[in-house]
Amino acid sequence: MTIALLFPGQGTQRIGMGKDLFTGFPDLTELAEDILGYSLRRLCLEDPDGVLGHTRFTQPAVYTVNALAHRRRLLDGAARADVLLGHSLGEYNALEAAGVFDFPTGLRLVAERARLMDATPGGMVAVSGIDTDRLEATLRLIGSPSVHVAALNTHRQAVLAGPKEALAQAVPRLRDAGARAVTPLRVSGPFHTPHMSPAAEEFAATLMAVRLWHEPAAPVLANHTAQPHGIPRIVTDLTRQIDHPVLWAPSVERVLDEDPDTTFVEIGGGTTLLSLVRQIRGRRLTARP
């Protein structure tokens, strides 16, 4: 039986996250706070300054809580993963869990990634109930060059990103085209689109400064390609992940092509990614001849 671990990304942050993990892993928590220069525990448990939802704080917090949750899972005796997937930021947790880099290296990368991505204002919306072909046709009709597909989550759910004004203008047209729901996401920028290309170019230098990348202990699927990460391409794929769409549905499809009976486990106790997997799996079942 194949076990696939799923690591969520930005948008899953909430006050109180990590409450049962920080006390269980005090050394790693202290290391994270030394690297970041602020109290991660106070941020996650209290958010007294109201910044947990700001990208430069959100991404390091989610990365750390995901990493601790994965360690808790292993300490509880759970089986190790056969394949790992992470959605956007979660890709860094998948790579860390597979041993491609250690926890502090990953946190430093995430903190710099967050700083750069936070510099471009904009927003993202999840569009449900409309298939990819119709969505792309609708975007062509809208004719807004600043709105882009940022993630393909299922055959009938995608994420769009761009300037907030352009997204707001697109919403009624998307609903007219059959979208069941258009939901703003809790992010502050147009991630995974060409708007982020300056951030991606600058981040490439940070990635190239990493001295050692280890081969993953189990396959980690890249958001940018839906293919297993390989060390020769890892800098390129993590750079392009910032300004290219997250190919989540194709990644899950690849896992199911290998083993239709794969067991998926979402790290952190959430169900957002598992819900996407159920939809992808359900479509495969209904599509059988």
Beta strands, then each sheet from edge to edge (+ up, - down):
strand 1: 3-7
strand 2: 83-86
strand 3: 123-128
strand 4: 148-154
strand 5: 157-162
strand 6: 181-184
strand 7: 263-266
sheet 1: 2+ 1+ 7+
sheet 2: 4+ 5- 3+ 6-
end
